[in-house]
Amino acid sequence: MRVGSLFSGIGGIELGLERAGGFETAWFVEWDAYAQAVLRKHWPAVPVYGDVRSIDWATVEPVDVLTGGFPCQDASIANPHGEGISGQRTGLWKHYLEAVRILRPKFVIAENVPNLLNRGFEEVVSDLASVGYDAEWDTLRYLVLVEAEGKRFFMERERLVTIAYPMRQLVEGIREEQPDFTIKEPSQMAGELLERREHELPQSPLYGVGDGVYCRVDRTRCVGNAVSPRMSEAIGKAIKEGIGE
């Protein structure tokens, strides 16, 4: 299945889908110059579009799957006065919706912080219904490998993931057979994950805080914003199981 990526960052969602097998990235949309450079390094043959607000979707290659972790700043609990889906950053959701309306993908995978449930998520679901899409969602938990002071450990993160598909499209098994994404015993999995994902980009020890060394700021921010490929790999496998592939 061909994948179009919005708010791509450094391509964490798409990397995970490709690992699931059967998914191929067709194009990215990412405005940040540093993140664009990362995408072009790892996907040199894949087009990278710029500002999501200026794209004419009628000229973009249609895709089977549309992905994107749209901005969370206005929905995050770190921003107590955030305006949620109406905010300047998180409100970029409306451009995601426009892409869905015109491109008509078979699946939409949208990622954000769980607190969006309290700050306008009902509008997201209503918007999807307005363009003819049903939606299912859940808060998924996964582990991030953290490196700090020469030590490695796992930190649990939560993300709200919405999977949408055209109304009346029967996708049997996604609801009933959705795998358990919650890792209940991190200590038991640590050795296996370290061995299997040694090459995967870890969480920065700076947690997005500047250290005065400007050459690290872009990398720290991109890593902090990235979606774990392990999570999207599990989602990709669930979609494949749901459609019998």
C-alpha positions as CSV (number, residue, x, y, z in Angstrom):
1,M,0.0,0.0,0.0
2,R,1.2,3.5,-0.9
3,V,1.7,5.8,2.0
4,G,1.4,9.6,2.1
5,S,2.9,11.3,5.1
6,L,1.8,14.6,6.7
7,F,3.6,16.4,9.5
8,S,6.3,13.8,8.8
9,G,9.0,14.9,11.2
10,I,11.9,12.4,10.7
11,G,9.6,9.7,9.4
12,G,9.0,7.5,12.5
13,I,5.5,6.5,11.4
14,E,6.5,5.6,7.9
15,L,9.6,3.6,9.0
16,G,7.4,1.5,11.3
17,L,4.8,0.9,8.5
18,E,7.6,-0.2,6.1
19,R,8.9,-2.6,8.7
20,A,5.5,-4.1,8.9
21,G,5.8,-5.1,5.3
22,G,3.5,-4.2,2.4
23,F,3.7,-0.4,2.9
24,E,5.8,1.9,0.6
25,T,6.2,5.7,1.3
26,A,5.1,7.8,-1.7
27,W,5.7,11.3,-0.4
28,F,6.3,13.4,2.8
29,V,5.0,16.8,3.9
30,E,7.3,18.5,6.4
31,W,8.1,22.2,6.8
32,D,11.2,22.0,9.0
33,A,14.5,22.2,7.1
34,Y,16.4,19.9,9.4
35,A,13.7,17.2,9.4
36,Q,13.6,17.5,5.6
37,A,17.3,16.8,5.4
38,V,16.8,13.7,7.5
39,L,14.0,12.5,5.3
40,R,16.0,13.0,2.1
41,K,18.9,11.2,3.6
42,H,16.9,8.0,4.4
43,W,14.4,8.2,1.6
44,P,16.4,9.8,-1.2
45,A,13.9,8.9,-4.0
46,V,10.8,10.1,-2.1
47,P,9.5,13.6,-2.7
48,V,9.3,16.0,0.3
49,Y,6.7,18.7,0.1
50,G,7.0,21.8,2.3
51,D,4.2,23.8,4.1
52,V,1.1,21.7,4.5
53,R,-1.0,25.0,4.3
54,S,0.1,25.7,0.7
55,I,-0.4,22.3,-1.0
56,D,-2.9,21.8,-3.8
57,W,-4.0,18.2,-3.0
58,A,-5.5,17.8,-6.4
59,T,-1.9,17.7,-7.8
60,V,-0.5,15.2,-5.3
61,E,-0.3,11.5,-6.0
62,P,-3.2,9.6,-4.4
63,V,-2.3,7.1,-1.7
64,D,-3.8,4.1,0.1
65,V,-2.8,5.3,3.5
66,L,-2.5,8.8,4.8
67,T,-0.5,9.2,8.0
68,G,0.4,12.1,10.3
69,G,1.1,13.2,13.9
70,F,-0.4,16.7,13.6
71,P,1.0,19.3,16.1
72,C,0.1,18.7,19.7
73,Q,1.3,22.0,21.4
74,D,-2.3,23.3,21.9
75,A,-3.5,20.0,23.3
76,S,-0.7,19.0,25.5
77,I,-1.0,19.0,29.3
78,A,2.3,20.9,29.3
79,N,0.2,23.9,28.0
80,P,-2.5,24.5,30.6
81,H,-4.0,27.3,28.5
82,G,-3.9,25.6,25.2
83,E,-6.9,26.0,22.9
84,G,-6.8,22.4,21.6
85,I,-8.1,21.7,18.1
86,S,-8.8,25.5,17.8
87,G,-5.3,26.5,18.5
88,Q,-2.8,27.9,16.0
89,R,-0.7,24.7,15.9
90,T,-3.0,21.8,16.7
91,G,-5.6,23.6,14.5
92,L,-3.5,22.6,11.4
93,W,-5.7,19.5,11.6
94,K,-8.0,21.2,9.1
95,H,-5.3,20.8,6.5
96,Y,-5.0,17.1,7.3
97,L,-8.8,16.9,6.9
98,E,-8.6,18.6,3.5
99,A,-6.0,16.1,2.3
100,V,-8.4,13.3,3.4
101,R,-11.3,14.9,1.6
102,I,-9.5,15.1,-1.7
103,L,-7.2,12.1,-1.7
104,R,-9.7,9.6,-0.3
105,P,-7.2,7.1,1.1
106,K,-8.3,3.7,2.2
107,F,-6.9,4.3,5.7
108,V,-6.1,7.4,7.8
109,I,-3.7,7.1,10.7
110,A,-3.6,10.2,12.9
111,E,-1.5,10.6,16.0
112,N,-1.6,13.1,18.8
113,V,-1.4,13.4,22.6
114,P,-4.0,11.7,24.8
115,N,-5.1,15.1,26.2
116,L,-6.6,15.9,22.8
117,L,-9.6,13.8,24.1
118,N,-10.2,16.7,26.4
119,R,-9.5,19.5,24.0
120,G,-11.5,19.0,20.8
121,F,-11.2,15.4,19.8
122,E,-14.9,15.2,19.2
123,E,-14.4,17.8,16.4
124,V,-11.8,15.5,14.8
125,V,-14.2,12.6,14.7
126,S,-17.0,14.9,13.5
127,D,-14.8,16.3,10.7
128,L,-13.9,12.8,9.6
129,A,-17.6,11.9,9.5
130,S,-18.3,15.0,7.5
131,V,-16.1,13.7,4.7
132,G,-17.4,10.2,4.8
133,Y,-15.0,8.4,7.2
134,D,-15.7,6.2,10.2
135,A,-13.0,6.2,12.9
136,E,-11.7,4.1,15.7
137,W,-9.2,5.3,18.3
138,D,-7.3,4.3,21.4
139,T,-4.6,5.5,23.7
140,L,-1.5,3.3,23.0
141,R,1.4,2.8,25.3
142,Y,4.9,2.0,24.2
143,L,8.5,2.1,25.4
144,V,11.2,4.6,24.3
145,L,14.8,3.7,24.8
146,V,16.5,6.5,26.7
147,E,20.2,7.2,27.0
148,A,21.4,9.4,29.9
149,E,24.7,9.6,31.8
150,G,26.0,6.5,30.1
151,K,23.0,4.3,31.0
152,R,20.1,3.0,29.0
153,F,16.6,2.5,30.3
154,F,13.0,2.5,29.0
155,M,10.4,5.2,29.4
156,E,6.8,4.6,28.8
157,R,4.9,7.0,26.5
158,E,1.3,7.3,25.6
159,R,-0.2,8.5,22.3
160,L,-3.7,8.8,21.0
161,V,-4.0,7.0,17.7
162,T,-7.0,7.3,15.4
163,I,-7.5,4.9,12.4
164,A,-10.2,6.0,10.0
165,Y,-11.6,4.5,6.8
166,P,-14.4,5.2,4.4
167,M,-17.9,4.6,5.7
168,R,-19.5,1.3,4.8
169,Q,-16.0,-0.2,4.1
170,L,-16.0,-3.5,6.0
171,V,-12.6,-4.0,7.6
172,E,-13.3,-7.2,9.6
173,G,-11.0,-8.0,12.5
174,I,-9.5,-4.6,13.3
175,R,-11.7,-4.0,16.3
176,E,-12.0,-7.6,17.5
177,E,-8.4,-8.7,16.8
178,Q,-6.5,-5.5,17.5
179,P,-3.3,-6.6,19.2
180,D,-2.4,-5.4,22.7
181,F,-0.1,-2.5,22.3
182,T,0.5,-2.1,26.0
183,I,3.8,-3.3,27.2
184,K,3.0,-4.4,30.8
185,E,6.4,-5.6,31.9
186,P,9.1,-3.3,30.5
187,S,11.9,-5.0,32.5
188,Q,11.2,-8.4,30.9
189,M,11.4,-6.9,27.4
190,A,14.4,-4.6,27.8
191,G,17.1,-7.1,26.7
192,E,15.2,-8.2,23.6
193,L,14.4,-4.6,22.6
194,L,17.9,-3.4,23.0
195,E,19.1,-6.3,20.8
196,R,16.5,-5.8,18.1
197,R,16.4,-2.0,18.1
198,E,20.0,-1.1,18.8
199,H,20.0,1.0,15.6
200,E,16.8,2.9,16.3
201,L,17.1,6.5,17.2
202,P,16.7,6.8,21.1
203,Q,15.0,9.5,23.1
204,S,17.4,12.4,23.7
205,P,18.7,12.6,27.3
206,L,18.0,16.4,27.1
207,Y,14.3,15.9,26.7
208,G,14.0,18.9,24.4
209,V,15.9,21.2,26.7
210,G,18.7,23.3,25.1
211,D,22.2,22.8,26.5
212,G,23.8,25.8,24.9
213,V,25.4,23.7,22.1
214,Y,23.5,24.9,19.0
215,C,24.5,22.0,16.8
216,R,22.3,19.6,19.0
217,V,19.2,21.7,19.2
218,D,17.6,20.5,15.9
219,R,18.4,16.9,16.5
220,T,17.0,17.0,20.1
221,R,13.8,18.6,19.0
222,C,13.2,16.2,16.1
223,V,13.9,13.1,18.3
224,G,11.6,14.5,21.0
225,N,8.8,15.0,18.5
226,A,9.3,11.7,16.7
227,V,6.7,8.8,16.7
228,S,8.2,5.5,17.7
229,P,8.5,3.2,14.7
230,R,7.6,0.3,16.9
231,M,4.2,1.7,17.5
232,S,3.4,2.3,13.9
233,E,4.8,-1.1,13.0
234,A,2.2,-2.7,15.2
235,I,-0.5,-0.5,13.7
236,G,0.5,-1.5,10.2
237,K,0.4,-5.2,11.1
238,A,-3.1,-4.7,12.7
239,I,-4.3,-3.1,9.4
240,K,-2.9,-5.9,7.3
241,E,-4.6,-8.5,9.6
242,G,-7.8,-6.6,9.4
243,I,-8.0,-6.7,5.6
244,G,-6.7,-10.3,5.4
245,E,-3.2,-9.7,4.1
